[in-house]
Structures are given as C-alpha cells and as structure tokens.
Amino acid sequence: MQIKMENGAVAFPFSVKINSVTGKMDDYDTHIERSLSTLVSIFSDPDAAEDFLEKNGDTLAYEVYEKNIPEVNGEIRFCSSITYPGKIGNEYFMTKGHFHSRLDTAEIYYCIRGNGCILMEKKDGNPILENMYPGRVVYVPGYYAHRSINIGDEPLISLPAYPGDAGHDYKSIEDNGFRHIVVEKNGKPALLENPRYGRMGK
C-alpha cells in the first residue's frame, strides 16, 4: 500500500505489521541495509573492523524498514530498526547514530525483541545510557545524538517514532563520532571515552 497524500499530508489512516521475530515490516516503502564494510569508520578501532571483514567477510550490521510518511510538521514518522549481534574487538555492533536536523525534536524507541541500549549525548558530551529490552520505551529528548547498540546475542528490534520534520544529521557523527563508546568489559557493557572522538572521519 502506498500512502495516499493530499496537500502534503496523509489523507487516509493505514496500518502495517512488524514481525516480532525478524523485525521486518510488511508493506514497507523503504528498506535500508548497512553492512559492516560501510561502517568501519564509526568504530573506535577501525583496524579491528578491517580484520573482522578479512576473517569473516562482510556482514549485515543493521537494517531499517519504513513507510514514506511526509517529512512535515504534524506527521509522525516511524520505522522498524534491527541491529544485529556482534562485536568489533570488544565494541558492540551499533547503528551510525544521529542528531536530528531540527535539534529540538525528540524521539521514542519501543523495544520489541533483544537486549541492547540507547546511547544519548548532547553536544557538550554528557552521556546517558538507557537499557533496551522487550516492552521497554526509551525517550530521547531534543538536542541529544542517539544510537542503538546491541549488547545481546539476538537481533535488537525496536520501533522508533519521531516528528515528521525532525530530519537526520548523520554528518556530525560521521565527522566527530560520539564522545563515548559502549564496550564489553568483564562480561558486561561499559561506557568509556572514545579515543577517536573528533577525528572519526580522518
């Protein structure tokens, strides 16, 4: 089903189903796949990421299914987000992360399956880490960069929802990264300073 629009807005209600095991959305409009080879630079140890690729080949790190809801004020965009399990060295697989283009816009993440966390940081670098598990909702206020991190051994599936005109600023993260990273330490996730912060794109 294509969303019918009238004057830039959704004209009719609609519904979709998200598979709680795979995370796939039925009747989606857009499907985004991010393989590890395209994400090497976001890890704190890109050499370890290259070694992983050489030994294991490319692998799917995360994917997103979404409907083409208008990117305008008054609409709510949502998607199904699936982050797969794995580690580069001791750093967990994660999404690229982003600020919103409209910095003051918020977002929620409803966890459907898996075990993970949402890392949130303002531009001053103060980090907040919230756990994700089935039934848990994480609220991301405006002005916070955020990313999903899979700390478990099965896909981390969530339903993010955000204002239609929020937009995504990936470039700030591509250039600078997050000030903090989440790694496995003594069998548990730990929050550490990112040794490559400010030079991720170099």
C-alpha positions as MATLAB code, in Angstrom:
seq = 'MQIKMENGAVAFPFSVKINSVTGKMDDYDTHIERSLSTLVSIFSDPDAAEDFLEKNGDTLAYEVYEKNIPEVNGEIRFCSSITYPGKIGNEYFMTKGHFHSRLDTAEIYYCIRGNGCILMEKKDGNPILENMYPGRVVYVPGYYAHRSINIGDEPLISLPAYPGDAGHDYKSIEDNGFRHIVVEKNGKPALLENPRYGRMGK';
ca = [
       0.000    0.000    0.000;
       1.339    3.414   -0.926;
       0.377    6.187    1.450;
      -2.149    8.462   -0.208;
      -1.431   12.142    0.299;
      -3.450   15.274   -0.055;
      -1.774   18.709    0.200;
       1.392   17.084    1.604;
      -0.399   15.213    4.400;
      -1.621   11.669    4.887;
      -5.182   11.588    3.604;
      -6.260    8.203    4.988;
      -5.368    6.109    8.043;
      -3.312    2.981    7.442;
      -1.705    0.150    9.368;
       1.289   -2.163    8.985;
       2.534   -5.265   10.776;
       6.039   -5.692   12.193;
       7.233   -9.272   12.622;
       8.290   -9.594   16.271;
      10.912  -12.253   15.433;
      12.570  -10.804   12.319;
      11.666   -7.135   12.681;
      10.555   -6.953    9.063;
       7.694   -4.569    8.318;
       5.112   -5.774    5.829;
       4.078   -3.421    3.034;
       7.093   -1.165    3.612;
       8.167    1.576    1.196;
      11.871    1.861    2.011;
      14.395   -0.748    3.130;
      17.854    0.414    4.271;
      20.709   -2.069    4.832;
      24.002   -1.123    6.481;
      26.768   -3.669    6.045;
      29.832   -3.651    8.270;
      32.064   -2.591    5.375;
      30.198    0.751    5.235;
      30.535    1.325    8.989;
      34.242    0.720    9.611;
      34.895    4.369   10.460;
      32.300    4.555   13.263;
      34.173    2.071   15.462;
      36.866    3.208   17.869;
      39.257    0.633   16.365;
      38.793    0.655   12.565;
      41.772   -1.692   12.154;
      39.904   -4.315   14.182;
      36.888   -3.781   11.910;
      39.062   -4.376    8.836;
      40.477   -7.539   10.454;
      36.932   -8.750   11.146;
      35.992   -8.218    7.497;
      39.088  -10.037    6.282;
      38.446  -13.057    8.506;
      34.648  -13.225    8.325;
      33.640  -11.387    5.163;
      31.089   -8.624    5.061;
      28.052   -8.928    7.293;
      24.836   -7.030    7.834;
      25.158   -4.811   10.912;
      21.683   -3.279   10.891;
      18.681   -2.576    8.705;
      15.605   -0.359    8.718;
      12.112   -0.709    7.222;
       9.923    2.366    6.907;
       6.863    3.902    5.312;
       7.202    7.086    3.279;
       5.278    9.305    5.655;
       5.589   13.000    4.715;
       8.514   14.801    6.358;
       6.373   17.710    7.519;
       5.235   19.210   10.812;
       2.217   17.407   12.246;
       3.129   13.953   10.923;
       4.822   11.168   12.892;
       7.396    9.048   11.092;
       8.257    5.571   12.357;
      10.202    2.511   11.284;
      11.341   -0.907   12.401;
      15.046   -0.957   13.269;
      17.035   -4.196   13.514;
      20.590   -4.140   14.904;
      22.366   -7.490   14.703;
      24.618   -9.006   17.404;
      28.379   -8.884   17.094;
      31.487   -7.090   18.298;
      34.477   -5.352   16.767;
      37.153   -6.098   19.318;
      35.162   -5.508   22.493;
      32.886   -2.820   20.989;
      29.321   -3.907   20.228;
      27.598   -3.645   16.852;
      25.589   -0.432   16.662;
      23.820    1.982   14.354;
      25.561    5.052   12.940;
      23.630    7.343   15.235;
      22.445   10.857   14.533;
      21.286   14.207   15.770;
      18.020   15.478   14.370;
      18.296   18.219   11.773;
      15.798   20.080   13.941;
      17.780   19.751   17.139;
      14.808   20.436   19.411;
      12.817   17.386   18.239;
      12.510   14.271   20.404;
      12.147   10.559   19.577;
      10.948    7.402   21.305;
      12.217    3.839   20.907;
       9.939    0.925   21.775;
      11.882   -2.352   22.100;
      10.226   -5.391   20.528;
      12.972   -8.006   20.848;
      16.524   -8.389   22.103;
      18.841   -6.832   24.632;
      20.550   -3.541   23.979;
      20.816    0.089   24.905;
      20.421    3.584   23.551;
      23.431    5.873   23.924;
      22.480    9.565   24.111;
      24.765   12.599   24.196;
      24.344   16.324   23.948;
      26.992   18.258   22.055;
      28.687   19.005   25.384;
      29.287   15.261   25.638;
      27.303   14.360   28.749;
      26.366   10.677   28.119;
      23.214    8.824   29.114;
      22.834    5.088   28.551;
      19.362    3.529   28.746;
      18.710   -0.204   28.639;
      16.529   -1.755   25.936;
      14.568   -4.981   26.364;
      11.122   -6.150   25.171;
       8.368   -3.806   26.301;
      10.766   -1.019   27.304;
      10.303    2.507   25.890;
      13.217    4.943   25.806;
      12.546    8.664   25.408;
      15.236   10.682   23.619;
      14.797   14.429   24.259;
      15.702   17.078   21.739;
      19.365   18.104   21.385;
      20.649   14.565   22.040;
      22.532   12.492   19.490;
      21.467    8.870   19.826;
      22.316    5.392   18.567;
      21.141    1.819   19.161;
      23.649   -0.727   20.467;
      23.104   -4.490   20.570;
      24.643   -5.963   23.733;
      22.932   -9.358   23.388;
      23.162  -12.451   21.204;
      19.991  -11.995   19.133;
      18.690   -9.182   16.909;
      17.767   -5.979   18.716;
      14.436   -4.886   17.223;
      12.846   -1.563   18.039;
      10.164    0.802   16.800;
      11.455    4.398   16.708;
       8.957    7.238   16.212;
       9.693   10.933   15.725;
       8.181   14.159   14.297;
       7.803   14.226   10.546;
      10.032   17.273   10.137;
      12.781   16.144   12.560;
      15.249   15.161    9.836;
      18.546   13.336   10.387;
      22.019   14.791   10.808;
      24.425   11.897   10.248;
      27.368   14.016    9.125;
      28.134   15.407   12.585;
      28.537   11.835   13.829;
      30.492   10.713   10.761;
      32.951   13.575   11.268;
      33.259   13.519   15.050;
      31.662   10.372   16.431;
      30.241   10.125   19.930;
      32.373   11.210   22.872;
      31.720    7.823   24.448;
      31.567    4.199   23.304;
      29.986    1.067   24.754;
      32.241   -1.976   25.094;
      32.092   -5.355   26.790;
      34.137   -5.368   29.996;
      34.130   -8.303   32.397;
      31.108   -9.695   30.556;
      29.052   -6.517   30.916;
      28.573   -3.337   28.886;
      30.763   -0.444   29.998;
      30.775    3.208   28.965;
      34.218    4.552   28.019;
      35.583    7.693   26.429;
      36.017    7.414   22.668;
      39.744    7.670   21.845;
      38.922    8.784   18.286;
      36.364   11.457   19.127;
      36.728   14.495   16.874;
      38.597   12.647   14.142;
      36.310    9.796   13.128;
      36.232   10.949    9.503;
      40.033   11.148    9.226;
];
